[in-house]
Amino acid sequence: MKTNDDQLGNYVHLKVDFDTAVTRTIDTLKTEGFGVLTQIDVKDTFKQKLGIDYLPYKILGACNPQFAHRALTAAPSVGLLLPCNVTVRQLEDGSIEVAIIDPQKMLGVVNDPRLIPFAEEARTRLERVAKVLQGM
């Protein structure tokens, strides 16, 4: 797992096929209380809309309803930043990269101190997701 200040989250590289990586990512998110509300198949969309071939790439919209409710109650405008995005993409070498947004960085644009506890708790859970995936 790698993360640094110029990145938006945690990045994990898996040595499994793409579909297995997507399934494992969704299952691991569930263990931390996140459901996947949306799945955007970037490869399929680019092919259908632009006629462009693209490596497998999915954007998963992960949400923990309890966090979302508390955050929206504190600052309704935070809805513009929800759900938390997780991407699963195949790299040119065939390996798979899972990228998980850092909620603290994402919510930093709102600059509302009431959101700090939610961002910290979500970050802790998403970091655990990244660690579990890395161990697979």
C-alpha positions in Angstrom: 0.0 0.0 0.0 1.3 3.4 -0.8 0.1 6.9 0.1 1.7 10.3 0.1 0.6 14.0 0.1 0.3 14.4 -3.6 -2.1 11.4 -3.9 -5.7 11.4 -3.0 -5.8 8.2 -1.1 -4.4 4.7 -0.6 -3.2 2.6 -3.6 -3.0 -1.2 -3.4 -1.7 -3.5 -6.2 -3.2 -6.9 -6.5 -2.0 -10.0 -8.4 -5.4 -11.3 -9.4 -7.7 -10.9 -12.4 -9.8 -7.8 -12.8 -13.2 -9.3 -11.9 -11.7 -11.0 -8.8 -10.2 -7.7 -7.7 -13.6 -5.9 -8.1 -15.4 -8.7 -6.1 -12.8 -8.7 -3.3 -12.8 -4.9 -3.1 -16.6 -4.8 -2.8 -16.6 -7.6 -0.2 -13.9 -6.0 1.9 -15.7 -2.6 1.8 -18.8 -4.4 3.1 -16.9 -5.8 6.1 -16.2 -2.1 7.1 -19.8 -1.0 6.7 -19.6 0.4 3.2 -22.1 -0.5 0.5 -21.4 0.1 -3.1 -24.2 2.3 -4.5 -22.8 2.8 -8.0 -20.5 1.0 -10.4 -19.3 2.9 -13.4 -17.6 0.7 -16.0 -15.2 3.2 -17.6 -14.0 0.7 -20.2 -17.5 -0.1 -21.4 -18.6 3.6 -21.4 -15.6 4.7 -23.4 -16.2 1.9 -25.9 -19.9 2.6 -26.3 -19.8 6.4 -26.3 -16.4 7.2 -27.9 -15.4 4.0 -29.7 -12.2 3.9 -27.7 -10.7 0.7 -26.3 -9.6 1.1 -22.7 -8.1 -1.2 -20.1 -10.6 -2.5 -17.5 -11.5 0.3 -15.1 -14.4 0.6 -12.6 -15.3 3.4 -10.3 -17.2 2.2 -7.2 -19.3 4.7 -5.2 -18.9 3.4 -1.7 -21.1 4.7 1.1 -21.5 4.1 4.8 -25.1 5.2 5.5 -24.4 6.1 9.1 -21.5 8.3 8.2 -23.4 9.9 5.3 -26.4 10.7 7.5 -24.3 12.3 10.3 -22.2 14.2 7.8 -25.2 15.5 5.8 -26.9 16.5 9.0 -23.8 18.5 10.1 -23.1 20.1 6.7 -25.7 19.4 3.9 -23.3 20.7 1.2 -21.0 17.7 1.8 -23.4 15.7 -0.4 -21.5 17.1 -3.4 -18.5 14.9 -2.3 -20.4 11.7 -1.6 -20.1 8.8 -2.0 -16.5 7.9 -1.4 -14.9 6.7 -4.6 -12.8 3.6 -5.0 -11.3 2.7 -8.3 -10.2 -0.7 -9.6 -8.2 -0.6 -12.8 -6.0 -2.9 -14.8 -2.5 -1.5 -15.5 -0.7 -2.0 -18.7 1.4 -4.8 -17.2 -1.8 -6.7 -16.3 -1.6 -6.0 -12.6 -4.6 -4.5 -10.8 -4.5 -1.2 -8.8 -7.2 -0.4 -6.3 -7.3 3.2 -5.2 -9.3 4.3 -2.2 -10.1 8.0 -1.6 -8.8 9.6 1.6 -12.0 11.1 3.2 -10.0 13.7 5.1 -8.4 15.0 1.9 -11.8 14.9 0.1 -13.7 16.7 2.9 -10.9 19.2 3.4 -12.4 21.2 0.5 -15.5 21.9 2.7 -13.4 23.3 5.5 -16.1 22.5 8.2 -14.7 21.3 11.5 -17.9 19.5 12.2 -17.0 17.0 9.5 -13.6 16.1 11.0 -14.8 13.2 13.2 -16.7 11.6 10.3 -13.7 11.9 8.0 -11.4 10.4 10.5 -13.6 7.5 11.2 -14.2 6.8 7.5 -10.5 7.1 6.8 -9.7 4.6 9.5 -12.1 2.1 8.1 -11.0 2.6 4.5 -7.4 2.2 5.5 -8.3 -1.1 7.0 -9.9 -2.0 3.7 -6.6 -1.2 1.9 -4.6 -3.3 4.4 -6.9 -6.3 4.0 -6.7 -6.1 0.2 -2.9 -5.8 0.4 -2.8 -9.0 2.3 -4.8 -10.9 -0.3 
